Amino acid sequence: MRPSTRRRVGPLTDRPLTLRGLLRAFWPQISVTWGLTLAEVVMFALIPLLIGKAIDGLLVSDLGAFIQLGAVLGGLVLLGTLRRVYDTRAYGLMRVELGKELARRSAGTPVSQLNARLGMGRELVDFLESEALSKYDSGCPGSCRACHPGRLPSPAGIVSDGSVGRNHAHIRAGAQTVFPTECDT
């Protein structure tokens, strides 16, 4: 059998290389990752309720609610692992396809300009991967000084040691301060 001689067309061919173009080209992957993230957040939000029910059940010698809590925690670990594996593959594919299309469209440009364009393109995918979903998570971009004293924030919201802020009292309380005075991390 003879292999196909047709050139495989990438998902970004003949599309603008913008955030909207990425969303249109990769909407199935983005929908799955955002849906998995939302499911993970919903399961995480159920944990306090299930802990309360488990305590109430244990007080009357009923293990049903405790087993239910364990099942939800196990499911949360499994769902979080699967989401991260899928995220890595999906956003990696987006970065590669965007880079290939940028390189194809910028064939005659100097290497330094191409490198700068590739870096800006990666920022679009990084935005979809981390910043666009930060409202679902704890809400701390990882750059507030009270939560991460002595660490330098990066544009992507990741602090210099690679950690991301979580479980901050000022965010749970709904405060709108950029530099809160206290944090429980």
N, C-alpha and C positions, 0 to 999 in steps of 0.2 A: 504494500500500500504506500502511496506517495503522500508525504506530509504536506499539509496545507501551505501554500505559498503566500497566502494573504497575510498582510501585516496586521498584527493584533492591535486594535485601537484601545488606548487607555481611557479610563473613565473621565479624565479631565480634558481630553482632546476636544477642541472647539468650544470650550467653556471658559468663561472669565475665571482667572485665578484669584478669586475673592473668597471671603467667608461664605457668602451665599452660594458660590460655585462649588465649594467643598461640601456644603450641606446637601446640595442637589445631587452631586455625583456619588456621595457616600451615605445617603440617607438611610439605607438599610442597616449598615454597621453602626451609625450614630444612634439610630433608634434603639437597637438592641443594647448598646452600652448604656445609654441613658435610662432605658427601661430597667435594666439590671441594677443600676445604681439606685433608682427610685425604690425598687423592691427591697434592696438591702437597707435603705434608710427606713422604710416602713417596718421591716423586721426589727431593726435596731430600736425604733421608737416603741415597739411592743414589749421590750424587755422589762422596763419598770413595772408595767401592769402584770406581767407574768411572774415576776419576782414576788409581788404582793400576793398574788393568788397562790403561789407555791408556799409562801410562809403561812398563809391562812390554812392551806391544806395540810401542811405538816403539823400545825397546832392541833388538828383533829385527827391525826394519823392517817391522812389520805395522801398517797404518793402520786396520784394522777396528775395534779397540776405541776408537781416537781418534775415528773417525766416529760410533761408538755414543755416546760421551760428548757429542759435539756435538749429536747428535739429541736426547738426553735434556735437555740444556741448552736447546735450542730449544723442545722440548715443554714444559719447565718455564716458560719465558717466556710461551709461548702460553696454557698452562693458567692461570698466575697472572693474566694479563690478562683472560682470559674470566671467571675467578672473580670478580675485582674488579668487572667490568662487571655481572655477574649479581647480586653482593652489593648493589651500589648500588641496582639496581632492586628487588630483593626486600625489602631492609630499608627502603627508601624507601616502598614500598607498605605495609609493616606500620606504619610511623610515620603515614602518611596515614590509613589505615583506623582505627587506634587513636585518632588525634586526632578524626576525624569521629564515632566512636562516643562518645568522652568528651564532645564538645561536644553531641551529641544527648541524652545522658543527664543532662547538667548544664545544661539549657536555662535554668533560672531562677537560676543562681548568679551572683554578682558576677564581673566580668572578672578581678580579681586571683586569685580562687580557681580559676577556670577555667584561667588561665595556669599556676598552680602545679600543677594536676592534669595539664595537658598536658606540663609539664616532667618530672613523675614518670613519666608514660607513656612519654615518649621514653627515659627511663633504662632501662625494661624492654627496649626494643628494642636500646638500646646494649649492654646486658648480653649479649643473645643474639648480637650482632654481634661484640663484641670480648672480653669477659671470659670467656664460656663456652668460647671456643676458645683461650684463652691457654695451656692445657695442651698443645695440639698444637704451638704455636709454640715459641719459645725458652724461654718460661716467665717471662721478666722482664716485669712489668707496666709497666715504664717509669718506675717511681717510686723505685728504689733510689738512694740518695745516692751510692754509689760509682760507679755507671754513669753517672749524670747529675748531677754536682756543680753546685750553684748553680741548678738548675732546680726549679721547684715542681711537684709531682705534682698531678694532678687526680683526681677520684673515678673517672673512666673508665680511669685508668692511662696516660693520654697525658701526656707531659711538656709543659711550658709552650711549647716551640717546635714542638710537633706531632709530634715524632719518637717512635718506640717503641723501647725497648731491644731489641737483638738480639745474638746471638753473644757472650754474656758468659761468661767463664771460670768464674765461681762457679756458674752454672746448668749448664753442660756437665759440671762436676765433680760435680753433684748436691748441693751444699752447701745446707743449709736456712737460711742466714742471711738476715736481712732487709737488713742494711747490711754487705755484705762489704767487705773492706779493699782488694781489688784488682779491677780490671776491665780487659779488653783492648780496650775501644772507643776 
